[in-house]
Amino acid sequence: MADKKAVYFINELVKDKDGGYIPCIAVEGERGYYKTDWNWGNDIGLANQIADEKNACLGFTPKEAILIVLGTMRGV
C-alpha cells in the first residue's frame, strides 16, 4: 500500500450499533474497501466533511477521492 493512493470515504450503509458512520478507506487499484474502527457521528454531512478534510490533508481534492473510490468498485 506504500505506493498506492488511499482516501477516506463514508459508505452510508456502514454504521456502528448506535448509527454512527464508520469511515472507510479505499486504496487505489484494490477492489473493495477497509473499515476503520472509528465513529464520525450520526450526521452524514459532518462525516463526509471530515472525510474531505482528511483527504485534503493527504493532498486529494474531493473529485480525486471520488475517482479512487469508484475505481475500487471495478478493481482498477
Secondary structure, 3 states (H helix, E strand, C coil): CCCCCEEEEEEEEEECCCCCEEEEEEECCCCCCEECCCCCCCCHHHHHHHHHHHHHHCCCCHHHHHHHHHHHHHCC
